[in-house]
Amino acid sequence: MDDMRTIRVTHYYEDGYGWSFDSPDVPGLVGGPENDAPYEASCRHAESAVRFALEGDADERGEPFVDDIAFRHLVPASA
């Protein structure tokens, strides 16, 4: 039995730009919702982007996509 995969997503906030995200577990994944979108929208957008990227990777390998993913959303402390 396969264990559920945990995907870490790091969210960043910058005044004038809003939220953006990346993931150390999905190389090349970066993005963000609309500038004025709240943090929760960034989380939903990130989860959709991760699923899309992983589904594409599975498709390229000719494997079925298994959507057994837990998300861990992180926001770094301000410096």
Secondary structure, 3 states (H helix, E strand, C coil): CCCCEEEEEEEEEECCCEEEEECCCCCCCEECCCCCCCHHHHHHHHHHHHHHHHHHHHHHHCCCCCCCEEEEEECCCCC
